[in-house]
Amino acid sequence: MPADPLPETCYPATVWLGPGYAVYLGPSLRLDPHSGSVHCLVIGVDAPFTLRIGDDEQVLRSALIPPRTTHQVIAGGERMLFHYIDPVAMDARITAALKTVRADIAMNPAAAELAADANLSVSRFLHLFSAETGTSFRRYRNWARMAQVMRAVAGGADFTTAAVDAGFASPSHFSDTFHAMFGLTAGALLPNTRLVVCGDEP
């Protein structure tokens, strides 16, 4: 079942989008179980929250959740902070690939192209990408696409155009990916959320 819209509180919801990160601060969200594409720092601003991973359940004030980890965050207070952090690679070839994906996401860079640029086989590139970043190439490319959609919407674009321009096959593909990545629908989050773009990729 899709998540409910943002609750009406005196706290505004804001998403900051910057080079290598995205931050949500605002009313607590009713999130479904989901699996992110990058690391996410979760903070209960007003009170601890419950974190469920599989059969494990913990009450925490903060947690760093790795990518590709199916989890559910159940808020205990009125406000939450989610800080999504782009991976940092030690290998220069993967660092270059990350920058290419972020810069040319509308061109839909394929793993084979980036592997060739790095003088690696596709299988070696995909293995090294996962080892260096903690996430898969496909998931990271979806994360970069999602960030592009958010920046476009912040600039006044409509969702349908922004999603197609970022490489999503259809609005439903964007919607399904958003829900799987964040645990709620874009329609539940964004209409009442201020999007702030904080600079471009250096």
C-alpha positions as CSV (number, residue, x, y, z in Angstrom):
1,M,0.0,0.0,0.0
2,P,1.4,3.4,-0.9
3,A,2.5,5.6,2.0
4,D,0.2,8.3,3.2
5,P,0.9,12.0,2.3
6,L,3.0,14.1,4.7
7,P,1.2,14.7,7.9
8,E,0.1,18.3,8.6
9,T,2.4,19.8,11.2
10,C,4.0,23.1,11.9
11,Y,7.3,21.8,10.5
12,P,8.0,22.3,6.8
13,A,9.5,19.6,4.7
14,T,12.7,20.4,2.8
15,V,15.0,18.4,0.6
16,W,18.4,19.8,-0.2
17,L,20.1,18.4,-3.3
18,G,23.8,18.9,-3.7
19,P,26.9,17.3,-5.4
20,G,27.0,13.9,-3.9
21,Y,24.2,14.1,-1.4
22,A,20.5,14.6,-0.7
23,V,19.0,15.5,2.7
24,Y,15.4,15.4,3.8
25,L,14.4,17.2,7.0
26,G,10.7,17.4,7.9
27,P,7.7,15.6,9.3
28,S,8.1,12.0,10.1
29,L,7.2,9.7,7.2
30,R,5.2,6.5,7.2
31,L,7.6,4.4,5.2
32,D,7.2,1.0,3.7
33,P,10.1,-1.5,3.7
34,H,12.6,-0.4,1.1
35,S,16.2,-0.8,-0.1
36,G,18.3,2.3,-0.9
37,S,20.9,2.7,-3.6
38,V,23.4,4.6,-1.5
39,H,24.3,4.9,2.2
40,C,21.6,6.8,4.3
41,L,22.2,8.4,7.7
42,V,18.9,8.4,9.6
43,I,18.3,10.7,12.6
44,G,15.3,11.0,14.8
45,V,15.3,14.7,15.4
46,D,12.7,14.8,18.2
47,A,12.8,11.2,19.5
48,P,14.3,7.7,18.8
49,F,12.9,5.7,15.9
50,T,12.5,1.9,15.4
51,L,14.7,0.3,12.7
52,R,13.6,-3.1,11.3
53,I,16.0,-5.2,9.2
54,G,14.6,-8.6,8.6
55,D,13.6,-10.1,12.0
56,D,15.8,-7.6,13.9
57,E,14.3,-4.6,15.5
58,Q,16.1,-1.8,17.3
59,V,15.2,1.5,18.9
60,L,17.8,4.1,17.9
61,R,18.4,7.8,17.7
62,S,20.6,7.5,14.6
63,A,21.7,4.8,12.1
64,L,23.8,4.5,9.0
65,I,22.0,2.2,6.6
66,P,24.1,0.6,3.9
67,P,22.9,0.4,0.3
68,R,21.0,-2.7,-0.8
69,T,19.7,-3.3,2.7
70,T,15.9,-3.9,2.9
71,H,14.7,-2.0,6.0
72,Q,11.9,-0.1,7.5
73,V,12.1,3.1,9.6
74,I,9.2,3.7,12.0
75,A,9.4,7.2,13.5
76,G,8.9,7.9,17.2
77,G,8.8,11.7,17.0
78,E,7.4,14.4,14.8
79,R,10.6,15.1,12.6
80,M,13.1,12.9,10.9
81,L,16.3,13.6,9.0
82,F,17.5,11.4,6.1
83,H,20.9,12.1,4.6
84,Y,21.7,10.1,1.4
85,I,25.4,10.0,0.7
86,D,27.0,9.4,-2.6
87,P,29.7,6.6,-2.6
88,V,33.4,7.6,-2.6
89,A,35.7,5.3,-4.5
90,M,39.4,4.9,-3.9
91,D,40.0,3.5,-7.4
92,A,40.4,6.4,-9.9
93,R,38.7,4.4,-12.6
94,I,35.6,4.0,-10.6
95,T,35.7,7.6,-9.4
96,A,35.7,8.6,-13.1
97,A,32.8,6.2,-13.8
98,L,30.8,7.8,-11.0
99,K,31.3,11.3,-12.4
100,T,30.4,10.2,-15.9
101,V,27.1,8.6,-14.7
102,R,26.2,11.8,-12.8
103,A,27.2,14.1,-15.6
104,D,25.7,12.2,-18.6
105,I,22.8,10.3,-17.0
106,A,20.4,11.4,-19.8
107,M,22.8,9.7,-22.3
108,N,22.2,6.5,-20.4
109,P,25.9,5.4,-20.1
110,A,26.1,1.6,-20.2
111,A,28.4,-0.5,-18.1
112,A,30.2,-1.7,-21.3
113,E,31.1,1.9,-22.3
114,L,32.4,2.7,-18.8
115,A,34.3,-0.6,-18.7
116,A,36.0,0.2,-22.0
117,D,36.9,3.7,-20.8
118,A,38.5,2.1,-17.7
119,N,40.3,-0.6,-19.8
120,L,38.4,-3.3,-17.9
121,S,36.2,-6.2,-18.9
122,V,32.5,-5.6,-18.2
123,S,32.5,-8.3,-15.5
124,R,35.6,-6.9,-13.8
125,F,34.2,-3.4,-14.0
126,L,30.9,-4.4,-12.4
127,H,32.7,-6.3,-9.6
128,L,35.1,-3.5,-8.9
129,F,32.3,-0.9,-9.0
130,S,30.4,-2.9,-6.4
131,A,33.4,-3.5,-4.2
132,E,34.4,0.2,-4.3
133,T,31.0,1.8,-3.8
134,G,29.0,-0.8,-1.8
135,T,26.2,-0.6,-4.4
136,S,25.6,-2.0,-7.8
137,F,26.1,-0.1,-11.1
138,R,22.4,-0.5,-11.9
139,R,21.3,0.8,-8.5
140,Y,23.7,3.7,-8.7
141,R,22.6,4.7,-12.1
142,N,19.0,4.7,-10.8
143,W,20.1,6.9,-7.9
144,A,21.7,9.4,-10.3
145,R,18.6,9.4,-12.5
146,M,16.4,10.1,-9.4
147,A,18.7,13.0,-8.4
148,Q,18.3,14.5,-11.9
149,V,14.5,14.2,-11.7
150,M,14.5,16.0,-8.3
151,R,16.7,18.8,-9.7
152,A,14.5,19.2,-12.8
153,V,11.3,19.3,-10.7
154,A,13.0,21.9,-8.4
155,G,13.6,24.0,-11.6
156,G,9.9,23.8,-12.5
157,A,9.7,20.7,-14.8
158,D,6.8,18.3,-14.5
159,F,7.4,14.8,-13.3
160,T,6.6,13.0,-16.5
161,T,9.0,15.1,-18.6
162,A,11.7,15.0,-15.9
163,A,11.5,11.2,-15.5
164,V,11.7,10.5,-19.3
165,D,14.6,13.0,-19.7
166,A,16.5,11.2,-16.9
167,G,16.2,7.9,-18.6
168,F,13.2,6.2,-16.9
169,A,11.2,4.1,-19.4
170,S,7.9,5.5,-18.2
171,P,6.2,7.5,-15.4
172,S,5.3,4.1,-13.8
173,H,8.9,3.0,-14.0
174,F,9.9,6.2,-12.1
175,S,7.1,5.7,-9.6
176,D,8.0,2.1,-8.9
177,T,11.7,2.9,-8.5
178,F,11.0,5.8,-6.2
179,H,8.9,3.7,-3.9
180,A,11.4,0.8,-3.9
181,M,14.3,3.3,-3.1
182,F,12.6,5.5,-0.5
183,G,9.6,3.5,0.9
184,L,6.9,6.0,-0.2
185,T,5.5,7.4,-3.4
186,A,6.8,10.6,-5.0
187,G,3.2,11.9,-4.9
188,A,3.2,11.5,-1.1
189,L,6.4,13.3,-0.6
190,L,7.0,16.0,-3.1
191,P,3.9,18.2,-3.5
192,N,4.4,19.6,0.0
193,T,8.2,19.6,0.1
194,R,10.5,22.4,-0.8
195,L,13.3,21.3,-3.1
196,V,16.6,23.3,-2.7
197,V,19.4,22.7,-5.3
198,C,22.8,23.5,-3.6
199,G,25.3,23.9,-6.5
200,D,26.4,21.7,-9.3
201,E,29.0,18.9,-9.7
202,P,32.5,20.4,-9.6
